[in-house]
């Protein structure tokens, strides 16, 4: 299967604009032979700015699924280009608000996943279910941003049968206790055409790609799965994001990656033959859950608030 990962700079709350970019990149992906295209977390609405919205404002941003206008727009785009699309939005159901990621193909919602560990808004409720679904002969899973940092979520999704995990994010370039992390200065983004090397060094360094490479390939390697990682480029809210959308194989190798500062895609062909040859596949087969099932299942108090929000 030929998988495309896309990235772009969203506009806060501007669904019409964001959907227009999603359509443009879908057209590009299809024209380059992709069989599925995925976008970043809350790509229809933008993400970071929602931390400052009150309940009325975030409810106004939310939509029903599948009858909301954005889901219908994604279906229209999928119909027009005959390709499955994965994108994120804000969902409302029975008074609850969710950070939700959809896979649509033509007139069908193939899969819907609600973020398990939302933190950007106090008004968002967590999802409580993993998601594994069939797509073009593949078993696919979805984990949104922070969900991927909790290694049990990746293992659970893989044990449910996922061969490819779509990992939509809005991440990178924020403060952390890790050395080298932090915000990227605005002047570097404004000077990106005159001095692209300086911005690329920041985006590829420990604030962005360097941090991703500490853990993202490990999720694929340890579980013997493909990863389709997506992330915005440029500003999402008041934070610059480094993009680096990429496809990673079950060996933890990067197959393709976006290195552009513009709206762009990367495409890779993935093959099932790699999966049973990978270390993660063998390690899963070697597990002895009787040793640790009670340890892993112990109750504890969960805290997902990142450093930059504290």
Secondary structure, DSSP 8 states (H G I E B T S, - for coil): -EEEEEE----TT-HHHHHHHHHHHHHHHHHTT-SEEE--TTTTT-SGGGGG--HHHHHHH-B-TTTSHHHHHHHHHHHHHT-EEEEEEEEEETTEEEEEEEEEETTEEEEEEE-SS--S-TTB-------EEEETTEEEEE--GGGGGSHHHHHHHHHTT-SEEEEE----SS--SSTT-----HHHHHTTTT-HHHHHHHHHSTTTHHHHHHHHHHHHHHHT-EEEEE--EEEETTEEEE---EEE-TTS-EEEE---SSSEEEEEE--GGGGGGSHHHHHHHT--GGGTHHHHT---------GGG-
